[in-house]
Amino acid sequence: MERETEVVIVGTGAAGLFCALQLPQDKKITIITKDEAEGSDSFLAQGGICMLPSEEDYEAYYEDTMKAGHYQNNPQSVEMMIRSSKQIIELLIRYGVVFERQNGQLAFTREGGHSRPRILFHEDVTGKEITGKLLEQVKKCSNIKIYEYTEMIDLLCEDQVCCGVAVTDKQGNVRALRAEHTVLASGGIGGLYQHSTNFSHLTGDALAVALRHKIPLKDVNFVQIHPTTLYSEKPGRRFLISESVRGEGAVLYNAKMERFVDELQPRDIVTKAIKKQMKADGMPYVWLSMERIAKKDILGHFPNIYKRCLKEGYDVTKECIPVVPGQHYFMGGIQSDLEGRTSMEQLYAIGETSCNGVHGANRLASNSLLESLVFARRAALHIAGDGAKELPKESAVFSPENYTDIEKLHQENRELVRQEIERMKQIYEQQHNHDIKCR
């Protein structure tokens, strides 16, 4: 690995990749990821990505986002996200992303919490379509290098100015990766939870280093539980049953095969209703039925869900499937502004790692990919206009002997994040009686 670059980006999800593509092509960019490049939650996103379909929908889209977030959103962030959506979609299409169309026009679907259809999709693998095409574009850029199985273990900084990251590779080698600008885009915290739709290696590494360097976090008590994951007693990541399934007509049943909730309410409300029903039924799941969706629509719109459920022994075209709420998304993160800037100079945070307040207390379905891309682009534009920075001498910011026990550091980092979430969760639960269980 080269020891110096102009921009280092931590993470190969949609935010990190899109940020790299929006930077000038004459900048030397290094992207690192602790797993394979495809090992980000962005690849797992099923439902879709929001876009403002017309100016007439602005007020409704804004209200839906604020209502889902319990009006604890940052209004400026919400407006920026919505107003930027059309431009983001145009850029994605230019990069080769394919969305469903009807009669040549973009087709919109509706999901829970939305008052009308405004979600673009590619079958039920929208995240894979978007992030995969972005990764293809990045690999074509001679100025961008990706290093897989390379983990950030610390920030390099001097006088509260970030000048890169300390990393370790698959062989356990520790080295400094110095950069004029550093972007944290390392995803969420699902690996800290027993039941999660996230990859297990996403353990809030960026939050840990931020806490160690006294970089402010925001809203870490806001952890979203998705209402419908496929129930299983097997260990490992839970398979998500997309919000758009309910948006297209799927319904939830209790043990007596009776509907018990409006399935198109925001996620936290549906989750609460499911947990209440599970307790009343004495069951570890409720039933989800796709009987109201035509078989051809299931096979056309939800082929991945159909195949996965069939593999687990359920034919969704003929029978109900058991579903249970599971940890899904982190609305909190490193406090950032509309350009992705953190409290540390030359350090940016974007995507699920960051928190600019756009989601409030609960994310509206399919706003995640849009939010990640909007503010990744804004961070890139700010970096491009920030000019070159002089880096301090390597010896001033990096001492390999500080990182002799990496496994111990991993454990301490995870515990640090757990404790911070638990601390804020306890304060939040006293007011809202939420029940989110960390490992």
Secondary structure by P-SEA (a helix, b strand, c coil): ccccccbbbccccaaaaaaaaacccccbbbbbbcccccccccccccbbbbccccccaaaaaaaaaaaaacccccaaaaaaaaaaaaaaaaaaaaaccccccccccbbbbccccccccccccccccaaaaaaaaaaaaaaacccbbbbccccccccccccccccbbbbccccbbbbbbcccbbbbcccccccccccccccccccaaaaaaaaaaccccccccbbbbbccccccccccbbbbccaaaaaaccccccccccccccccccaaaaaaaaaaaaaaacccbbbbbcccccaaaaaaccaaaaaaaaaaccccccbbbbbbbcccccccccccccccccccccbbbcccccccccccccccccaaaaaaaaaaaaaaaaaaaccbbbbccccccccccccccaaaaaaaaaaaaaaaaaaaaaaaaaccbbbbbcc
